[in-house]
């Protein structure tokens, strides 16, 4: 009798594609390694016979729990693969992924199973003695989570600073928790100067904006760029609006003055200071 024929003898656990109905049998066990990617909590080891294919989006559901599946490693016997082993991470639930422009337009969001775990506190000595938290967000390796995109988990939105695919095959994003208010709808109308009448005119319209601390998203282009001062913020506009330096913006917490505007391709990034 070939060993490959009995390799699945003890595969009695049923796993189902978390996004579909495909199912297969496997073994789920505690992870033998003490630590992978800095976190051991909610990590397990999953193994299957060699002919089992993992779901395309790399998430399985077992007994009501969802697990992100990493890259498989084979077990060999006499030159043939008889089993595959995977590191799996327990997911907290569905997260929403989106770009800044997509979140402003309220379109283009995608959902993916994710886990988020506290990573460290970031000193904020420039403005206060607070220590805002940074999180590790775990996703299946096929998911896309570029820098400066947004992820929302359990009602909390985070700004992704960087992401990478780890040695386990899972994608890990370093993400900063964003403070409220994050999104607002304001009345905005860029002023236009008429040299004949020596007057300014504006046509106001409702514009959805996103606002973050200036430290979360700044970029000094030249030595002449406006320097940061305590309390400054960065505001994002879709290109349907065209803010310019000296414009005044009325937000939920007062009036802010536009200092500079940076073209980010799909949207404007605007440095503002309290007026």
C-alpha positions as CSV (number, residue, x, y, z in Angstrom):
1,X,0.0,0.0,0.0
2,X,1.4,3.4,-0.9
3,X,1.9,6.0,1.8
4,X,0.3,8.6,-0.3
5,X,-2.9,6.6,-0.4
6,X,-3.2,6.7,3.4
7,X,-1.8,10.2,4.0
8,X,-5.3,11.6,4.5
9,X,-6.5,8.8,6.9
10,X,-6.8,11.2,9.8
11,X,-8.1,14.3,7.9
12,X,-11.4,14.5,9.7
13,X,-11.8,18.3,10.0
14,X,-13.9,20.0,7.3
15,X,-12.7,23.3,6.0
16,X,-14.8,25.5,3.7
17,X,-13.9,28.4,1.5
18,X,-14.9,31.5,3.6
19,X,-16.0,33.3,0.4
20,X,-17.7,30.4,-1.2
21,X,-18.9,26.8,-0.9
22,X,-15.8,24.7,-1.8
23,X,-14.8,22.4,1.0
24,X,-12.1,19.8,1.8
25,X,-10.9,17.8,4.7
26,X,-7.8,18.7,6.7
27,X,-6.1,18.5,10.1
28,X,-5.9,21.6,12.3
29,X,-3.3,21.7,15.2
30,X,-1.6,24.2,17.5
31,X,1.5,25.7,15.9
32,X,4.6,24.0,17.0
33,X,6.8,27.1,16.5
34,X,6.8,29.6,19.4
35,X,6.8,32.7,17.4
36,X,6.2,33.7,13.8
37,X,6.1,37.4,12.6
38,X,6.2,38.5,16.2
39,X,2.8,37.1,17.1
40,X,1.8,33.6,18.3
41,X,-1.7,34.4,19.3
42,X,-4.4,32.8,17.1
43,X,-1.9,31.1,14.9
44,X,-2.4,27.4,14.0
45,X,-1.0,24.8,11.7
46,X,-3.2,23.3,9.0
47,X,-2.3,20.3,6.8
48,X,-3.9,18.5,3.9
49,X,-3.2,15.8,1.4
50,X,-1.1,16.8,-1.7
51,X,-4.1,16.9,-4.0
52,X,-6.1,19.5,-2.0
53,X,-6.2,23.1,-3.5
54,X,-6.5,26.0,-1.2
55,X,-9.3,28.6,-1.9
56,X,-8.2,31.3,-4.3
57,X,-8.5,34.1,-1.7
58,X,-6.7,32.2,1.0
59,X,-9.3,32.1,3.8
60,X,-11.0,29.0,5.2
61,X,-13.8,28.5,7.7
62,X,-13.6,25.7,10.3
63,X,-16.3,25.2,12.9
64,X,-17.5,28.8,12.6
65,X,-14.0,30.3,12.8
66,X,-12.3,31.9,9.9
67,X,-8.5,31.5,9.2
68,X,-6.1,33.3,6.8
69,X,-4.0,30.7,5.1
70,X,-0.3,31.2,4.4
71,X,2.0,29.5,1.9
72,X,2.0,25.7,1.8
73,X,5.2,23.7,2.5
74,X,5.4,20.1,1.2
75,X,6.1,16.8,3.0
76,X,7.9,14.3,0.8
77,X,8.2,10.6,0.8
78,X,10.5,8.9,-1.7
79,X,10.5,12.0,-3.9
80,X,6.8,12.5,-4.0
81,X,4.7,15.1,-2.1
82,X,2.3,13.3,0.3
83,X,1.1,16.3,2.4
84,X,1.1,20.1,2.5
85,X,1.4,22.2,5.7
86,X,0.2,25.8,6.1
87,X,0.5,28.4,8.8
88,X,-3.0,29.9,9.4
89,X,-4.0,33.0,11.4
90,X,-7.4,33.4,13.0
91,X,-9.3,36.3,11.5
92,X,-11.3,38.9,13.5
93,X,-13.9,39.4,10.7
94,X,-14.4,41.2,7.4
95,X,-12.4,44.4,6.9
96,X,-13.0,47.1,4.3
97,X,-10.1,48.1,2.1
98,X,-10.1,51.3,0.0
99,X,-7.9,54.0,-1.4
100,X,-8.2,57.6,-0.1
101,X,-9.8,58.7,-3.3
102,X,-12.2,55.8,-3.2
103,X,-13.2,56.6,0.4
104,X,-13.8,60.2,-0.6
105,X,-16.0,59.2,-3.5
106,X,-17.6,56.4,-1.4
107,X,-16.9,53.9,-4.2
108,X,-14.4,51.1,-5.0
109,X,-14.2,49.5,-1.6
110,X,-13.5,45.8,-1.2
111,X,-13.9,43.5,1.7
112,X,-11.5,40.9,3.0
113,X,-11.1,38.8,6.1
114,X,-8.5,40.2,8.4
115,X,-7.0,40.1,11.9
116,X,-5.5,43.2,13.6
117,X,-3.2,43.0,16.6
118,X,-1.5,45.8,18.6
119,X,2.1,46.4,17.5
120,X,3.5,49.3,19.5
121,X,2.9,52.9,20.7
122,X,4.2,55.8,18.7
123,X,5.5,58.8,20.6
124,X,3.7,62.0,19.7
125,X,5.9,64.6,21.4
126,X,5.4,67.2,18.7
127,X,1.8,67.9,19.8
128,X,1.2,66.1,23.1
129,X,2.3,63.4,25.5
130,X,-0.1,60.9,23.9
131,X,1.2,57.6,22.5
132,X,-1.1,56.7,19.6
133,X,-1.1,53.0,18.8
134,X,0.1,51.3,15.6
135,X,-1.4,47.9,14.6
136,X,-0.4,44.9,12.5
137,X,-3.2,44.0,10.1
138,X,-3.0,40.5,8.8
139,X,-4.5,39.6,5.4
140,X,-4.3,36.7,3.0
141,X,-1.2,37.1,0.8
142,X,-3.2,37.7,-2.4
143,X,-4.9,40.8,-1.0
144,X,-3.7,44.3,-2.0
145,X,-3.0,46.9,0.8
146,X,-0.6,49.5,-0.5
147,X,0.9,52.4,1.5
148,X,-1.4,55.3,2.2
149,X,-4.6,53.2,1.7
150,X,-7.3,52.7,4.3
151,X,-8.5,49.6,6.2
152,X,-11.5,49.6,8.4
153,X,-12.0,46.8,11.0
154,X,-14.7,46.7,13.6
155,X,-15.7,50.3,12.9
156,X,-12.2,51.7,13.3
157,X,-10.3,53.1,10.3
158,X,-6.5,52.8,10.0
159,X,-4.0,54.4,7.6
160,X,-1.7,51.8,6.1
161,X,1.9,53.0,6.2
162,X,3.5,49.9,4.5
163,X,2.6,46.3,3.8
164,X,4.6,43.2,3.0
165,X,4.2,39.4,2.5
166,X,5.8,37.7,5.4
167,X,7.7,34.4,5.4
168,X,4.5,32.6,6.4
169,X,2.8,33.8,3.2
170,X,0.4,36.2,5.0
171,X,0.3,39.9,4.1
172,X,1.1,42.1,7.1
173,X,0.3,45.8,7.0
174,X,1.6,48.3,9.5
175,X,-1.4,50.6,10.2
176,X,-1.9,53.7,12.3
177,X,-5.2,54.3,14.0
178,X,-6.9,57.5,12.8
179,X,-8.7,59.9,15.1
180,X,-12.2,61.2,14.6
181,X,-13.6,63.3,13.0
182,X,-12.1,61.6,9.9
183,X,-14.7,62.4,7.1
184,X,-16.8,65.5,6.8
185,X,-18.9,67.2,4.2
186,X,-18.2,70.9,4.0
187,X,-19.4,73.8,1.9
188,X,-16.5,74.8,-0.3
189,X,-16.1,77.4,-3.1
190,X,-12.8,78.5,-4.3
191,X,-12.6,82.3,-4.6
192,X,-12.0,83.8,-8.1
193,X,-10.6,87.3,-8.4
194,X,-12.2,89.7,-10.9
195,X,-9.6,92.5,-11.7
196,X,-12.2,94.6,-13.4
197,X,-14.4,95.0,-10.4
198,X,-11.6,94.3,-7.9
199,X,-13.8,91.7,-6.1
200,X,-13.8,88.0,-5.3
201,X,-16.6,85.6,-6.2
202,X,-17.3,82.0,-5.2
203,X,-19.9,79.4,-5.9
204,X,-20.1,77.1,-2.9
205,X,-20.9,73.3,-3.2
206,X,-20.9,70.4,-0.8
207,X,-17.6,68.5,-0.8
208,X,-16.6,65.4,1.1
209,X,-13.2,65.6,2.7
210,X,-10.9,63.4,4.8
211,X,-8.7,64.9,7.5
212,X,-5.7,63.5,9.4
213,X,-2.9,64.8,11.6
214,X,-0.2,66.4,9.5
215,X,2.3,63.9,10.7
216,X,0.3,61.1,9.2
217,X,0.8,62.2,5.6
218,X,3.3,64.9,4.8
219,X,5.9,65.4,2.1
220,X,8.4,68.2,2.0
221,X,9.1,68.8,-1.7
222,X,11.6,71.6,-1.4
223,X,13.5,73.7,1.1
224,X,10.8,76.3,0.5
225,X,7.9,74.1,1.6
226,X,5.8,75.4,4.5
227,X,7.1,74.2,7.8
228,X,4.9,72.2,10.2
229,X,3.5,73.9,13.3
230,X,1.7,72.3,16.2
231,X,-1.9,71.4,15.4
232,X,-1.5,71.4,11.6
233,X,-3.6,68.9,9.6
234,X,-3.7,67.4,6.2
235,X,-7.0,67.4,4.3
236,X,-7.8,65.3,1.2
237,X,-10.1,66.6,-1.6
238,X,-11.2,64.8,-4.8
239,X,-10.3,66.8,-7.9
240,X,-13.9,67.9,-8.4
241,X,-12.9,70.7,-6.1
242,X,-9.7,72.8,-6.5
243,X,-8.5,74.3,-3.2
244,X,-5.6,76.8,-3.3
245,X,-3.4,78.5,-0.8
246,X,-5.1,81.3,1.2
247,X,-8.6,79.6,0.9
248,X,-10.4,79.3,4.2
249,X,-12.2,76.1,5.1
250,X,-15.0,75.9,7.7
251,X,-14.8,72.5,9.4
252,X,-16.7,71.0,12.3
253,X,-14.2,72.4,14.8
254,X,-13.6,75.9,13.3
255,X,-12.0,77.7,10.4
256,X,-8.8,76.5,8.8
257,X,-6.5,78.2,6.3
258,X,-5.0,76.4,3.3
259,X,-1.2,76.7,3.3
260,X,-0.2,74.4,0.4
261,X,-1.8,72.0,-2.1
262,X,-0.1,68.8,-3.4
263,X,-1.3,66.8,-6.4
264,X,-1.5,63.1,-5.5
265,X,-2.8,62.0,-8.8
266,X,-6.4,61.0,-7.9
267,X,-6.9,63.7,-5.2
268,X,-5.4,66.8,-3.6
269,X,-3.5,66.7,-0.3
270,X,-3.9,70.0,1.4
271,X,-1.8,71.3,4.3
272,X,-4.0,73.4,6.6
273,X,-3.7,75.5,9.8
274,X,-6.2,77.0,12.1
275,X,-7.3,80.4,10.7
